[in-house]
């Protein structure tokens, strides 16, 4: 397994070993012992699966309480996956990193607790799968505008406006959210 740090400490690109031949491939996407050996002693409590069409943008979301770490991967299609540091005490507060995850590149992104997460779907029929370290906590679920000008996230231009949920359409600017401590 190859781990590549990103510009935000703690957010990691993980590339599992692939074993392939004419039949296809095999990869181990999660092995608690292997991840612990790499310094990622993580306990997951839930798996989530999101299926979306091209141009769907989901995010930016985080939980103030029961903050979730997420191990994100794409099993069909492709996304531009984004993490934003929402910890007010962090020297990287308000900074973001974006990575293309696809079924073709097999990359995974580790988004630790204390980061907002969102993604733009780049291909029709995309399936994004992610493991989380804590349960969904509706009372502390927080969102902010995906296109907040102070963050200036460089979303890929798909030549169309993104498809958003009503909640994401009405999301407040980043400056109006209550960040993590």
PABADO-173325 format. One line per field, with one value per atom (N, C-alpha, C, O, CB): atom name; x, y, z. Coordinates in steps of 0.2 Angstrom, whole numbers. Glycine has a CB too. Example, Ala and Ser with C-alpha at 12.3 -4.5 7.8 and 13.67 -1.06 7.14 Angstrom:
<recs>
atom	c(N/CA/C/O/CB/N/CA/C/O/CB);
east	c(66/62/66/71/57/64/68/64/67/70);
north	c(-28/-22/-16/-17/-22/-11/-5/0/6/-3);
up	c(39/39/39/42/45/35/36/39/40/29);
</recs>
This chain:
<recs>
atom	c(N/CA/C/O/CB/N/CA/C/O/CB/N/CA/C/O/CB/N/CA/C/O/CB/N/CA/C/O/CB/N/CA/C/O/CB/N/CA/C/O/CB/N/CA/C/O/CB/N/CA/C/O/CB/N/CA/C/O/CB/N/CA/C/O/CB/N/CA/C/O/CB/N/CA/C/O/CB/N/CA/C/O/CB/N/CA/C/O/CB/N/CA/C/O/CB/N/CA/C/O/CB/N/CA/C/O/CB/N/CA/C/O/CB/N/CA/C/O/CB/N/CA/C/O/CB/N/CA/C/O/CB/N/CA/C/O/CB/N/CA/C/O/CB/N/CA/C/O/CB/N/CA/C/O/CB/N/CA/C/O/CB/N/CA/C/O/CB/N/CA/C/O/CB/N/CA/C/O/CB/N/CA/C/O/CB/N/CA/C/O/CB/N/CA/C/O/CB/N/CA/C/O/CB/N/CA/C/O/CB/N/CA/C/O/CB/N/CA/C/O/CB/N/CA/C/O/CB/N/CA/C/O/CB/N/CA/C/O/CB/N/CA/C/O/CB/N/CA/C/O/CB/N/CA/C/O/CB/N/CA/C/O/CB/N/CA/C/O/CB/N/CA/C/O/CB/N/CA/C/O/CB/N/CA/C/O/CB/N/CA/C/O/CB/N/CA/C/O/CB/N/CA/C/O/CB/N/CA/C/O/CB/N/CA/C/O/CB/N/CA/C/O/CB/N/CA/C/O/CB/N/CA/C/O/CB/N/CA/C/O/CB/N/CA/C/O/CB/N/CA/C/O/CB/N/CA/C/O/CB/N/CA/C/O/CB/N/CA/C/O/CB/N/CA/C/O/CB/N/CA/C/O/CB/N/CA/C/O/CB/N/CA/C/O/CB/N/CA/C/O/CB/N/CA/C/O/CB/N/CA/C/O/CB/N/CA/C/O/CB/N/CA/C/O/CB/N/CA/C/O/CB/N/CA/C/O/CB/N/CA/C/O/CB/N/CA/C/O/CB/N/CA/C/O/CB/N/CA/C/O/CB/N/CA/C/O/CB/N/CA/C/O/CB/N/CA/C/O/CB/N/CA/C/O/CB/N/CA/C/O/CB/N/CA/C/O/CB/N/CA/C/O/CB/N/CA/C/O/CB/N/CA/C/O/CB/N/CA/C/O/CB/N/CA/C/O/CB/N/CA/C/O/CB/N/CA/C/O/CB/N/CA/C/O/CB/N/CA/C/O/CB/N/CA/C/O/CB/N/CA/C/O/CB/N/CA/C/O/CB/N/CA/C/O/CB/N/CA/C/O/CB/N/CA/C/O/CB/N/CA/C/O/CB/N/CA/C/O/CB/N/CA/C/O/CB/N/CA/C/O/CB/N/CA/C/O/CB/N/CA/C/O/CB/N/CA/C/O/CB/N/CA/C/O/CB/N/CA/C/O/CB/N/CA/C/O/CB/N/CA/C/O/CB/N/CA/C/O/CB/N/CA/C/O/CB/N/CA/C/O/CB/N/CA/C/O/CB/N/CA/C/O/CB/N/CA/C/O/CB/N/CA/C/O/CB/N/CA/C/O/CB/N/CA/C/O/CB/N/CA/C/O/CB/N/CA/C/O/CB/N/CA/C/O/CB/N/CA/C/O/CB/N/CA/C/O/CB/N/CA/C/O/CB/N/CA/C/O/CB/N/CA/C/O/CB/N/CA/C/O/CB/N/CA/C/O/CB/N/CA/C/O/CB/N/CA/C/O/CB/N/CA/C/O/CB/N/CA/C/O/CB/N/CA/C/O/CB/N/CA/C/O/CB/N/CA/C/O/CB/N/CA/C/O/CB/N/CA/C/O/CB/N/CA/C/O/CB/N/CA/C/O/CB/N/CA/C/O/CB/N/CA/C/O/CB/N/CA/C/O/CB/N/CA/C/O/CB/N/CA/C/O/CB/N/CA/C/O/CB/N/CA/C/O/CB/N/CA/C/O/CB/N/CA/C/O/CB/N/CA/C/O/CB/N/CA/C/O/CB/N/CA/C/O/CB/N/CA/C/O/CB/N/CA/C/O/CB/N/CA/C/O/CB/N/CA/C/O/CB/N/CA/C/O/CB/N/CA/C/O/CB/N/CA/C/O/CB/N/CA/C/O/CB/N/CA/C/O/CB/N/CA/C/O/CB/N/CA/C/O/CB/N/CA/C/O/CB/N/CA/C/O/CB/N/CA/C/O/CB/N/CA/C/O/CB/N/CA/C/O/CB/N/CA/C/O/CB/N/CA/C/O/CB/N/CA/C/O/CB/N/CA/C/O/CB/N/CA/C/O/CB/N/CA/C/O/CB/N/CA/C/O/CB/N/CA/C/O/CB/N/CA/C/O/CB/N/CA/C/O/CB/N/CA/C/O/CB/N/CA/C/O/CB/N/CA/C/O/CB/N/CA/C/O/CB);
east	c(4/0/4/9/-5/3/7/2/-3/9/5/2/5/11/1/2/4/1/-5/3/5/2/0/2/7/-5/-8/-5/-2/-16/-8/-6/-9/-6/-8/-14/-17/-14/-16/-24/-11/-8/-14/-19/-4/-13/-19/-23/-25/-23/-24/-28/-23/-18/-31/-24/-20/-23/-29/-17/-19/-21/-18/-12/-18/-22/-20/-21/-27/-24/-16/-16/-15/-9/-11/-20/-19/-15/-15/-26/-12/-9/-14/-19/-4/-13/-18/-14/-9/-20/-18/-16/-20/-26/-16/-18/-22/-19/-13/-23/-24/-22/-27/-32/-21/-28/-33/-40/-44/-31/-41/-48/-50/-56/-48/-45/-47/-42/-36/-54/-44/-40/-43/-49/-38/-38/-40/-36/-31/-39/-40/-36/-40/-46/-37/-36/-38/-39/-34/-33/-45/-47/-46/-45/-54/-47/-47/-44/-47/-54/-39/-36/-34/-29/-31/-37/-36/-29/-25/-40/-26/-19/-14/-9/-17/-15/-11/-11/-6/-13/-17/-18/-14/-11/-25/-15/-12/-4/-1/-14/-2/5/8/14/7/4/5/4/4/2/2/1/-7/-8/5/-11/-18/-22/-25/-20/-22/-26/-33/-35/-23/-37/-44/-49/-48/-45/-55/-60/-66/-68/-62/-69/-75/-81/-81/-74/-87/-93/-98/-104/-95/-97/-103/-100/-94/-108/-103/-101/-107/-113/-100/-105/-110/-109/-103/-110/-114/-113/-117/-123/-115/-114/-118/-118/-112/-115/-123/-124/-126/-131/-128/-123/-124/-123/-119/-121/-126/-125/-120/-118/-131/-117/-112/-115/-121/-110/-111/-113/-116/-117/-118/-117/-120/-114/-109/-123/-116/-111/-114/-120/-109/-111/-113/-108/-102/-114/-110/-106/-106/-110/-98/-103/-98/-101/-105/-92/-100/-103/-98/-93/-108/-100/-96/-101/-106/-90/-99/-103/-98/-93/-104/-101/-98/-97/-91/-102/-102/-101/-101/-103/-107/-97/-96/-93/-96/-103/-88/-85/-83/-80/-79/-84/-82/-76/-75/-88/-72/-66/-69/-74/-60/-67/-70/-64/-59/-74/-65/-61/-65/-69/-58/-63/-67/-64/-58/-69/-68/-66/-72/-77/-63/-70/-75/-74/-69/-74/-80/-80/-83/-82/-84/-86/-88/-88/-91/-95/-85/-85/-79/-74/-91/-81/-75/-78/-84/-71/-75/-77/-70/-65/-80/-72/-67/-69/-74/-67/-64/-66/-62/-56/-64/-66/-63/-63/-69/-66/-58/-58/-56/-52/-53/-60/-58/-57/-61/-64/-52/-50/-55/-55/-43/-59/-64/-63/-67/-71/-57/-54/-52/-46/-49/-55/-53/-46/-42/-58/-44/-38/-32/-26/-38/-34/-29/-25/-29/-32/-19/-15/-18/-16/-8/-21/-24/-31/-34/-22/-34/-41/-43/-40/-43/-49/-51/-47/-49/-51/-42/-39/-42/-45/-31/-41/-44/-39/-34/-50/-41/-37/-42/-47/-32/-40/-45/-41/-35/-49/-44/-41/-46/-52/-38/-44/-48/-48/-42/-46/-53/-54/-58/-63/-57/-56/-60/-59/-55/-57/-64/-63/-57/-54/-69/-54/-48/-42/-37/-48/-41/-35/-35/-30/-34/-41/-41/-39/-38/-37/-38/-36/-41/-47/-33/-39/-44/-41/-35/-44/-46/-44/-46/-52/-47/-41/-43/-44/-39/-37/-50/-52/-53/-58/-59/-49/-49/-55/-57/-42/-57/-61/-59/-53/-63/-63/-61/-61/-59/-55/-63/-63/-70/-74/-58/-72/-78/-76/-71/-81/-82/-81/-86/-92/-81/-84/-89/-86/-79/-91/-90/-87/-92/-98/-86/-88/-92/-91/-85/-89/-97/-97/-95/-98/-104/-90/-87/-90/-89/-79/-93/-95/-102/-103/-90/-106/-113/-112/-107/-117/-117/-117/-111/-109/-116/-109/-103/-106/-111/-100/-102/-103/-97/-92/-104/-99/-94/-95/-101/-94/-90/-91/-87/-81/-89/-89/-85/-86/-92/-85/-81/-82/-81/-77/-76/-85/-84/-83/-84/-91/-80/-77/-82/-81/-71/-88/-93/-100/-100/-92/-105/-112/-114/-112/-117/-119/-122/-126/-129/-128/-125/-127/-131/-128/-122/-138/-141/-141/-141/-149/-141/-141/-135/-135/-142/-129/-123/-121/-115/-118/-125/-123/-123/-128/-128/-118/-117/-115/-111/-111/-117/-115/-113/-115/-121/-109/-108/-107/-107/-101/-108/-108/-102/-96/-109/-103/-98/-94/-88/-101/-97/-93/-92/-91/-98/-90/-89/-83/-77/-88/-83/-77/-71/-66/-79/-72/-66/-62/-56/-68/-65/-62/-59/-53/-66/-62/-60/-58/-53/-54/-63/-61/-61/-66/-66/-56/-56/-59/-56/-48/-66/-70/-68/-68/-77/-68/-67/-73/-79/-67/-72/-78/-80/-77/-75/-87/-90/-94/-97/-94/-94/-98/-105/-109/-97/-107/-114/-114/-109/-117/-120/-120/-121/-124/-127/-118/-119/-126/-130/-114/-128/-134/-134/-130/-137/-138/-137/-143/-149/-135/-143/-149/-151/-148/-147/-158/-160/-156/-155/-167/-154/-150/-143/-141/-148/-140/-133/-134/-130/-130/-140/-142/-142/-140/-148/-145/-146/-141/-142/-153/-135/-130/-127/-126/-125/-126/-123/-115/-112/-123/-113/-106/-101/-104/-104/-95/-91/-90/-89/-84/-90/-89/-95/-94/-88/-100/-106/-107/-112/-112/-103/-104/-100/-96/-101/-102/-99/-94/-96/-104/-87/-82/-81/-84/-76/-77/-75/-70/-67/-71/-69/-64/-57/-53/-64);
north	c(-6/0/6/7/0/11/17/23/24/19/27/32/39/39/32/44/50/55/56/51/59/65/70/71/68/74/80/86/86/80/92/98/99/104/104/96/96/90/85/96/92/86/82/84/89/75/71/68/62/74/72/70/66/69/76/60/56/52/50/50/52/48/41/40/51/36/29/25/25/26/22/18/10/9/20/6/-1/-5/-3/-4/-10/-15/-18/-21/-20/-18/-22/-28/-28/-18/-34/-40/-41/-43/-46/-41/-42/-46/-48/-35/-49/-53/-53/-48/-61/-57/-57/-57/-55/-62/-60/-60/-54/-53/-66/-49/-43/-42/-42/-44/-40/-38/-40/-41/-31/-40/-41/-35/-34/-48/-32/-28/-28/-29/-20/-27/-26/-19/-15/-30/-17/-10/-8/-2/-8/-13/-11/-18/-23/-9/-17/-22/-18/-14/-26/-19/-15/-16/-11/-17/-22/-23/-19/-16/-31/-20/-16/-9/-5/-18/-6/1/3/9/3/-1/1/1/5/-4/-4/-4/2/4/-10/5/12/18/23/12/17/22/25/30/28/21/23/18/13/23/19/14/17/21/14/15/17/12/6/20/14/9/12/17/8/8/10/7/2/8/11/9/8/5/14/11/11/12/15/17/9/9/13/12/2/18/22/21/20/29/21/20/26/27/13/30/35/34/33/42/34/33/39/42/27/42/49/49/45/54/54/55/61/64/57/62/67/74/75/67/78/85/85/91/87/80/80/82/80/73/87/90/88/91/97/85/83/86/85/76/91/94/102/104/92/105/102/101/105/108/95/93/90/88/87/91/89/89/92/93/85/85/88/86/77/93/96/91/91/102/87/82/75/74/82/70/64/65/62/60/69/70/64/59/75/63/57/57/62/55/52/51/47/43/48/48/45/42/45/49/35/32/32/27/25/36/36/33/34/44/30/27/26/26/20/26/26/19/16/31/15/8/8/3/4/14/14/22/26/11/24/31/35/32/34/41/46/52/54/48/54/61/65/63/59/71/76/77/79/83/74/73/79/80/66/82/88/87/85/95/89/90/97/100/85/100/107/106/103/112/109/109/114/120/111/111/116/116/118/113/115/115/122/124/110/126/133/134/138/137/129/129/127/127/124/124/122/128/132/117/127/132/132/136/131/126/125/127/125/118/130/131/135/140/135/132/135/133/136/142/129/127/120/116/126/119/113/109/112/115/103/99/95/93/94/94/90/85/86/95/79/74/70/69/69/68/64/57/54/65/54/47/44/46/46/38/34/27/24/37/23/16/14/9/13/18/17/18/13/21/23/24/21/20/32/18/14/18/15/8/24/28/29/29/35/29/31/37/39/25/41/47/46/44/53/47/47/54/58/44/55/62/61/58/65/64/63/67/72/64/65/69/77/78/67/81/88/92/97/89/88/90/90/85/87/95/94/90/90/101/87/83/84/86/75/84/85/82/81/92/81/78/80/81/71/81/83/76/74/89/74/68/69/74/64/66/67/63/65/67/57/53/50/49/47/49/46/39/35/45/37/31/30/24/26/35/34/32/34/41/27/24/26/24/17/30/32/28/28/39/25/20/23/25/13/24/27/24/22/34/22/20/26/30/14/26/31/29/23/35/33/31/33/31/35/36/37/38/38/44/37/37/43/49/33/44/50/53/50/48/59/63/69/75/66/69/74/81/86/72/81/87/91/97/86/88/92/92/95/89/90/89/97/100/85/99/105/106/101/109/111/112/119/123/109/120/127/127/121/130/133/133/130/132/141/126/123/127/126/117/133/138/144/150/140/144/150/153/150/147/159/163/164/164/170/163/164/157/158/165/152/145/144/142/140/147/146/139/138/151/134/128/127/130/123/124/124/118/113/124/118/112/112/117/113/106/105/108/108/98/111/114/108/106/120/106/101/104/101/97/111/114/115/116/111/114/114/116/115/107/118/120/113/109/125/113/107/105/110/107/99/97/97/93/91/101/101/99/100/108/97/96/102/107/91/103/109/112/118/108/107/109/112/117/103/109/112/118/123/107/119/125/131/137/124/130/135/135/139/133/132/132/139/143/127/140/147/147/142/149/154/154/151/151/162/150/147/151/148/146/158/162/162/165/169/159/159/152/152/161/148/141/142/146/135/137/136/131/125/135/132/127/122/123/130/118/113/117/122/106/115/119/119/122/116);
up	c(0/0/0/4/6/-4/-5/-2/-3/-12/3/6/4/5/14/2/0/4/3/-8/8/11/6/1/16/8/4/8/12/4/5/8/15/18/3/16/23/27/26/23/33/37/39/42/43/39/41/35/36/46/30/24/20/17/20/18/15/8/9/19/3/-3/-2/0/-9/-2/-1/-7/-10/5/-10/-16/-14/-12/-21/-14/-12/-17/-23/-10/-15/-20/-24/-21/-17/-31/-35/-38/-39/-41/-38/-41/-46/-45/-35/-52/-58/-63/-63/-62/-67/-73/-78/-78/-71/-83/-88/-86/-89/-93/-80/-77/-74/-73/-72/-72/-69/-63/-64/-65/-57/-52/-45/-45/-52/-40/-33/-29/-31/-31/-25/-20/-13/-13/-23/-8/-2/0/1/4/1/2/9/11/-1/14/21/25/24/24/28/33/39/39/29/45/51/53/55/56/52/54/50/52/54/43/38/39/39/31/40/41/48/48/41/53/60/59/62/65/55/54/50/51/50/47/43/48/45/37/54/58/58/61/57/55/55/58/56/47/65/69/70/74/77/65/64/66/64/57/69/70/66/68/78/62/58/61/63/50/60/63/58/59/68/52/47/40/39/48/35/28/24/26/25/20/16/9/7/18/5/-3/-6/-4/-5/-10/-14/-21/-24/-12/-24/-32/-35/-33/-34/-40/-42/-50/-52/-39/-53/-60/-61/-56/-64/-67/-68/-66/-68/-76/-63/-61/-55/-52/-66/-51/-44/-40/-40/-42/-36/-31/-24/-22/-32/-20/-13/-8/-8/-11/-4/1/1/-3/0/6/10/17/20/11/20/26/31/30/24/37/43/49/49/45/54/61/66/67/63/70/75/81/84/77/82/87/84/78/92/87/84/77/72/83/77/70/67/70/71/61/57/53/49/53/54/49/44/45/52/37/32/27/26/27/25/21/14/14/23/9/3/-3/-4/2/-7/-13/-18/-16/-12/-24/-30/-33/-34/-35/-33/-36/-43/-46/-31/-45/-52/-54/-50/-53/-59/-61/-58/-57/-59/-57/-55/-51/-53/-60/-46/-43/-41/-42/-36/-40/-38/-30/-29/-41/-26/-19/-15/-16/-16/-10/-7/1/3/-9/4/11/13/10/15/18/21/28/32/19/31/38/41/40/39/46/49/57/61/48/59/66/67/64/67/70/71/74/73/76/78/82/77/79/88/71/67/63/61/62/62/57/50/46/58/48/41/41/36/39/46/46/39/37/52/36/30/24/19/31/24/18/16/20/20/9/6/2/0/2/1/-4/-8/-5/0/-14/-19/-23/-25/-24/-23/-27/-31/-29/-21/-37/-41/-39/-39/-49/-37/-36/-41/-43/-29/-43/-49/-48/-45/-56/-52/-52/-55/-54/-55/-60/-64/-60/-60/-70/-56/-52/-45/-42/-51/-43/-37/-30/-25/-37/-31/-25/-20/-22/-27/-14/-8/-5/-5/-3/-2/2/9/11/-1/14/21/23/23/25/25/28/35/37/24/39/47/50/47/50/56/59/60/60/67/59/60/53/52/63/48/41/38/39/36/34/30/24/21/28/21/15/10/11/17/4/-2/-8/-9/-3/-13/-20/-25/-25/-19/-31/-38/-42/-43/-41/-44/-48/-56/-59/-48/-58/-65/-70/-76/-65/-69/-74/-71/-65/-74/-76/-75/-71/-73/-81/-67/-64/-59/-58/-69/-56/-51/-44/-42/-50/-42/-35/-31/-32/-35/-25/-20/-14/-12/-19/-11/-5/0/-1/-7/6/12/18/20/12/22/29/33/32/30/39/44/51/53/44/55/61/67/73/63/65/70/67/61/74/71/68/66/68/73/62/59/65/69/54/66/72/69/68/77/67/64/67/64/63/74/78/77/78/85/75/74/66/65/78/62/55/52/53/51/49/47/40/37/51/36/29/28/31/24/23/21/13/10/24/10/3/-1/1/1/-5/-9/-13/-15/-14/-15/-19/-16/-18/-25/-9/-5/-8/-9/2/-9/-12/-8/-10/-14/-1/3/3/4/10/2/1/-6/-7/3/-11/-18/-20/-23/-19/-18/-20/-28/-31/-17/-31/-38/-41/-43/-41/-41/-43/-51/-54/-42/-54/-61/-65/-62/-63/-70/-74/-79/-83/-79/-78/-82/-87/-91/-77/-88/-93/-91/-96/-100/-85/-83/-76/-72/-84/-73/-66/-62/-65/-65/-56/-53/-50/-49/-47/-49/-47/-39/-37/-50/-35/-28/-25/-28/-26/-19/-15/-12/-12/-8/-10/-7/-2/-1/-5/3/8/6/9/13/1/-1/-5/-5/-6/-8/-12/-7/-8/-16/-1/4/9/14/7/8/13/14/9/11/20/22/20/18/29/20/18/24/30/17/22/27/33/39/24/32/38/43/49/35/41/46/49/53/42/48/51/58/59/47/63/69/68/67/75/67/66/72/77/64/71/76/81/78/73/87/91/88/92/98);
</recs>
